[in-house]
Amino acid sequence: MVKKMLDDKVAVIGAGMMGSAIIKSLLKGGYKGQIFAVDVQLEKLLELEKLGVNTGADVLKAVKCADIVFIIVKPRDVKSVLCEIRDAVRGKLVVSVAATVPLEYLCRHVPDAKVVRIMPNLGAMVQAAYTAYCCDGNVTLEEKQKIQALLSMMGTYDEVDEKYMDALTAVSGSGPGYMSIIIEALTYAGLKVGLPRDVALKSAAQTVLGTAKLVLDLNEEPARIRDMTTTPGGTTIEAIYQVEQSQIRPALIRAIEEATKKSGQIREKLDLT
């Protein structure tokens, strides 16, 4: 069963940053099936071609050869792609990575396909993405297992109710953007207190990574990790006192709220007819 799951032919429509990240994750994960990458900008395909991926600009040709089709284009371009491949994806799995575009809309334009909507993040480039996914009612258990097998090569995943996708787009989809600011701030703080640049950057990034692993691998609450680090009259409590005065918590909460609203606003501006 597992071998069969890993042998399906996959077409990736849109080989930009996320499309390339997903393809590279599959290759690193030992995916055995053929992969077809399609993009109108052929220069984006050169690196993937060197990795043994079948490449080209013909969307329909790639889709006809594939069992699973990833749609990784801008939300405004989803409709034209779906209309082009409508007949070619009958009975196939169609996986949309387009933010804000709902399952109902996707299913309406490819009614004979099995549709899955996913929200990964840039961590897929290093097989460390968090991916939320939801399926239409026609996706079978075996097909869902195929999707899970693919997503596991990109990092970790959860099946969620579609109503949470806007919020997850804000928290995890855009999350690497926020975390990069925190790592950059820690790096500059290290420079200010005299650390060499390479040491400041590496220590900052590894500390963020290690803290995340403490939360995930030990199943600990972030507050518990903070308390484990903090001793009376020590350096950590002094730093935490300064951080709390900066109002970083409400700033991040506001950021997520506004990003969630923005996701809905983008959807409202789309032609979802």
N, C-alpha and C positions, 0 to 999 in steps of 0.2 A: 504493500500500500504506500509506504513512504517513498519507495523508489519511483512509483508511478507518479506521485505528487511532484517529484522533482524532475520529471522528464517532459512536462508540457512545453510546447513552444510559446514563447512570450514575445509580444510586440509592445514596444514602448513608443508612444506617439508624443514626441516632444523631448528632445535630448539636451535640454538646458541644464541648469545647476541641479535641480532635483531629479530629473530624468537620468542624468549621468550618475548621480549618487546612488540611485536605486539599482541601476545596471551593475555598477561596480560592487555594490554590496552582494548582489546575487552571484557574481563571479567569485568574489572572495569567500562566499559561503559554500562554494562547491556546486553551484547549480549545474545540472547536467543537460538540461534541455537547450534548444536553440533560442537565441535572443535576437530579435530584430529591432533596430533603433531607427526611427524616422524623424527627420527634421528638415525644414525648408532651408535652414542655414547649414549648408553642407560642411562648413568648417568645424561645426560643433561635433561632427561625427568622426573626425580624423583620429582622435585618441581612442575612441571606442573601437574603431576598425582595427587598430593595432592590437587591441586586446582580444580579437577574434570574434567580435560582434558583427552580425550582418547589418549593413547600413544602407540607407538610401533616402530618397525624397518621396517615394510612392507610398502613400498611406494605405491605399486599398490593397495593394500587393502584399504588404506586410501583414495586414489584418487577416487576409484570406489564408495566409500560411500559419496563423497563430491560433492557439487554444485559449490564451488569456491575453487581454488587451489592456494596457495601462494608458489612460488619457492624462497627459501631464502638460496641459496648455493653459493659457490664461482663461479665467472664467468667461470672458467675452467671446472667446473662440471655441468654446465647448460645443455650441449648437451646430456650427458648420461642420465640425469633425464628426459629431454624432450622425448628422444627416448623410454625410458621405459614406459612413461605414455601416449604416443601419441594416442593410440586407446581409452584409458579410459577417455580422456578429451574432446571427441567430443561433441560440443554444450555447453561446460562448460566455465566458466570464469577462465582464468589462469593469475595470477598476479605475475610478475617477479620483484624481489627486487635486482637482480644481477646488480651491477654497470657496466656500459659500454656496456652491451649486448643489441643490437638494436632490435626494434620491428620486422623489416624485418626478422632477423635471428630466432627470437622466433616463428613468424608465419609460417616460412618455415618448422620448425620441428614439430609444432602442428597445421597443416593447418585447421583442423576442429574445433579448439577452438576459443574462443573470448579472445584476448590477451590484457593485460594492463601492462604497465611498470611503476613502481613507484620508487621514491627516497625519502625515509624518513630519519630521523636522530635519534640519540639515545634518543632524547626527548620523543620518544614513550614510554619509560619506565615509564614516569610520565604524560602521555597523553598531552604532550606539544611539539610534533614533528611538524616540517614543512615538508609536503610531496608534492612533485611535481609528477604529473602523466600525462601519455599520453596513448592513446588507438589506436588500429588498427581500420580500417574502418568498421569492422563487429560488433563492440560493439554498442548495441542499447541504446537509452536514458534511458530505465528502468534499464538496466545493469549498465550503468554509474552511475545512482542514487544509486544502491546497493554499488558500489565502494566508492562513496562519503560518504554514511552512515558509512561504515567501517572506512574510513580514518578520519572521524570526531571524532571517538572514540580515535584516536591516537593523535589528536591535530588539526591543521589547514591544509588546502590543497589548491592547485591551479592546474588546468589543463593547461598544457603548450605545446608548439610545441616541438617535440622531439629534435630538433637541440639545445635546451637550456639545455639538460640533463647533459652534461659534465660540464658545468659551474655551474649548480645547485648542482651537486655532490661536486664540489669544495667549493661553498659558504655555502650551508646548510648541505649537507650530512656529510662533514668533519668539519662543523662549531663548534660543541661542543668541538672539540680538540683545536681550537683557543681560544674559550671563556674560556676554563678551564685555559689556560695560563694567560689570562688577570685577571681572578679571583684570581689565585695563586699569581700573581704579586702584586695585590692590597692587598692581605692578608699579604704578606711579608713586604710590605710597612707599613701596620698597625702595624706589629710586631716591625719594626724599630723605629717607633715613640711611642712605649710603650703600644700598645693595647694587652690585653689578647688574646691568640690564637683563642679561640672560638668566641670571639667578632669580631676579625679581619676577620675571615672567613665568619661568618654570615653576617656582614655588607657589605663585598665585594660582596658576592653572591646575596644578596637581592638588592643591588644597581644596579647590572647588570640587574636583573630581572625587577626591577621597571622602569629602563630607557627604556627597551624594551617595557613595557606596556604603557609608555607615548607615544612612537612612534606609537604603534599599536592602542591603544584604543582612543587616541586623534587625530590620523591621522596627527601627527606633523613630520616635517623634523627633523633629528638629530641636524642640526645646530641650529634650533629654541630651542630645549631642552638645548643645550649648552648655548645659549644666555640668556635663562630664569634663568640659574644658575649663570651666571657671572655678577658681579657688579664691578664698577670702584675701582681699588686699593685693591680688596679683595683677598681672599685665592684662589678662583677658577681660576682667571686670572693668578695668579702666577704659579699654578700647570699646567695650559694649556700651558703656555709659555715653561715650562720644557718638557712637553710631546711632543710638536711640534718639539722641537730641537732633539728629539730622532729618528725622521724620521719613526714613527710608521705607518703613512699612506702609504708611498711607500712600506714599508716592507710587509704590509698586502696585498696590491695590487699585489706585486710580488708573494706572497704566493698563491693567488687565481689563478693567471695566470699559475704558474707552476703546481698547482694541476689539473687545467683544461687540460693542455697539457698531464699530466701523465695519465689522464683518457683515452684520445685518444691513447696514447702509449700502454696502457694495452690492449685495444681493438685490436690494430694492431697485438699483439702477440698471440691473441686467434685463435683457429682453428674455424673460422666462415664459414665453408663449410657445 
